[in-house]
Amino acid sequence: MNSKKQKKILLIGLGSEIGSTLLSINNFKKGPLRITTVLTNSIHNNDLEKNLESLKTRLIINDPSLINLIKIEKSKSIILINNSPIKIYFGDIKKFNLKNFSKKFDATIVATSKSHINNKKLMNRFLKISKFVFGVAESNELPSIYPNLLGVTSNIIDIKSHKVSNFKNKSFALGSCQSNGWQAQLRALIDMFANLRVNYFKMLGCELDIVHPDTPQGRLGTKSLDPREQDARNNLRPGFSQVGQSMKKLFSIKHLINTISLRTLIMPPGYQISRFFFSYSLKNKKRLTKNLIINSIKKLSLKNRKKYQFTETTLGSRAFEKSEASAVILLNKKYFHFNDNLFNINYGNDKQRVSEIIFQAYVHNTRGYCFSVLNALEQILLNNNRTSFWK
């Protein structure tokens, strides 16, 4: 694609996971977006060469296939990935002089910390040099754009959606990696019911259990009582994710719970068990069956491969570490569960029955998430009037 037509992206935060993954896959994606510039914290004070070498190391450790594809031009403060130059600036996100940038950007991605993304004033600061600003986390201070729910108008979600173009300040939160994986499964459910001609649907509750791969933020030591910072070796660390915020932004019902986010010493992808409780009726008065749901999601996934895929194999997570989808749903009948009358109610009408679907899925908290972020930005920047979001 002609580089003149590409949308220019500023990335803030070249961390060891999300920032590095965004940069590496964007340089191989060859799509309408290109991350041309990075602003990140200095690691070795004012030693430019050491700082650039440290970033190079982060990129390679995150994706070893880059070992012979990264070069440094110290004089220009540039890192080249597969001969594509990325201009590097070092500085504090709160203090960096925006006039140092020689050009403006179509969008800025903030991949630093949740505290930054929850600082509306700080996020809006970058609207001076960028048409849009996107934070890669949940935020109660900003409207949310969820990549796997773009354009969805289903009444399964009971919070009203709006158009991005309706908002003066175009700073948004894209949700967390685990929210993204859960929403991919929710999207599969929404697509299925849209395909099956639903007469009535009401979501009654959502529950989510997560097995989360360890991340470099964890410390090899017991310096803190926070599970995330405890020693990861031989130590299951119970915690929680940002999915709870996402659930509350999408549904007004009370039973919304992320039961656990269990951190373990494994490589991505991790694992999710998603439970959806609902009542429904179909226009043809038929009832759902396990086979009907499985076959429907199989067909729908072919049209939505960037959002969710399926597998019927019993292979473990390593088989899916290169997946670009947000979630790979296990549709083997041993792992997929459906109960059409959970509490065995044999009186009244369909609205009084409680049904339950349990999805189990591999969720890639870096690669899968970063592909969804870049795919979402493509849709927003190329056609923002049809993009929905939830407050």
Secondary structure, DSSP 8 states (H G I E B T S, - for coil): --GGGSEEEEEE---TTHHHHHHHHHHHH-SSEEEEEEEE--SSTT-HHHHHHHHHHHHHHH-GGGTTTEEEEGGGTEEEETTEEEEEEE--TTT--GGG-SS-BSEEEE-S-HHHHT-HHHHHHGGGTBS-EEESS--SSS-B--GGGTT---TTS-S-EEEGGG-SS-EEE---HHHHHHHHHHHHHHHHHHHTTEEEEEEEEEEEEEEEE--TTS-SS---SSGGGS--TT--B----SHHHHHHHH---S-EEEEEEEEES--S-EEEEEEEEEEEEETT-----HHHHHHHHHHHHTT-TTTEEEE-S---GGGGTT--SSEEEE-STTT-EEESSTT---SS-GGG--EEEEEEEEE-TTHHHHHHHHHHHHHHHH-GGG-EEE-
